[in-house]
């Protein structure tokens, strides 16, 4: 009876590694966006930051996924989700002042 019970494989990878990489890349992209505001490119990046992050986070997610590092994938997704929520909150606070 015991031979029929298969143990599930433990997820590989570190959640915190995925979270730190995604958070660091997001922070770097935000800094580049702010610095490039003077030439007009940065404003577009800052305005769509929450949605545009998929372009720089997807390669990290796919790399971890191919290596079977499920926990690192979760870290990348959570860091991206937090960034989207923070971005939406900031834009909502800016827009609430303009409501009549």
C-alpha positions in Angstrom: 0.0 0.0 0.0 2.8 2.4 0.8 4.4 1.8 -2.6 1.4 3.4 -4.3 1.8 6.7 -2.5 4.2 8.9 -4.5 5.9 11.7 -2.8 5.5 15.0 -4.6 8.8 16.5 -5.7 9.9 19.5 -3.7 9.9 22.8 -5.7 13.4 24.0 -6.6 14.8 27.4 -6.6 14.7 30.2 -4.0 11.7 32.5 -3.7 13.9 35.3 -2.4 16.3 35.1 -5.3 13.5 35.5 -7.8 12.0 38.3 -5.7 15.3 40.1 -5.3 16.2 39.9 -9.0 12.7 41.2 -10.1 12.7 43.9 -7.5 16.2 45.0 -8.4 15.4 45.1 -12.1 12.2 47.0 -11.5 14.1 49.5 -9.3 16.8 49.9 -12.0 14.2 50.4 -14.7 12.4 53.0 -12.6 15.6 54.9 -12.0 16.4 54.9 -15.7 12.9 56.1 -16.5 13.2 59.0 -14.1 16.7 60.0 -15.4 15.5 59.9 -19.0 12.5 62.1 -18.3 14.5 65.1 -19.4 14.6 63.9 -23.0 11.0 62.9 -23.1 11.3 59.1 -23.2 11.2 58.6 -19.4 7.7 60.1 -19.0 6.3 57.3 -21.2 8.1 54.7 -19.3 7.0 56.0 -15.9 3.4 56.4 -17.0 3.2 52.8 -18.2 5.7 51.3 -15.7 3.3 48.8 -14.2 2.3 47.3 -17.5 5.7 47.7 -19.3 7.5 45.6 -16.7 6.3 42.5 -18.4 9.0 43.1 -21.1 11.9 42.9 -18.7 10.5 40.4 -16.2 9.2 37.8 -18.6 12.8 36.7 -19.6 13.7 36.1 -15.9 10.4 34.2 -15.3 11.0 32.0 -18.4 14.6 31.3 -17.5 13.6 30.1 -14.0 10.7 28.1 -15.4 12.9 26.3 -17.9 15.3 25.4 -15.1 12.4 24.1 -13.1 12.9 26.6 -10.3 9.3 27.1 -9.4 9.9 29.1 -6.2 12.0 31.6 -8.1 9.2 32.0 -10.6 6.8 32.8 -7.7 9.2 35.4 -6.5 9.4 37.1 -9.9 5.6 37.0 -10.1 5.0 38.4 -6.6 7.5 41.3 -7.2 5.8 42.1 -10.5 2.4 42.0 -8.8 3.5 44.3 -6.0 5.0 46.8 -8.6 1.7 46.8 -10.5 -0.3 47.5 -7.3 2.1 50.3 -6.2 1.9 51.9 -9.6 -1.9 51.7 -9.7 -2.0 53.2 -6.2 0.2 56.1 -7.1 -1.8 56.9 -10.3 -5.0 56.6 -8.4 -3.8 59.1 -5.8 -2.7 61.5 -8.5 -6.0 61.3 -10.3 -8.2 61.7 -7.3 -7.1 65.3 -6.9 -8.5 66.0 -10.4 -12.0 64.6 -9.8 -14.8 67.2 -9.6 
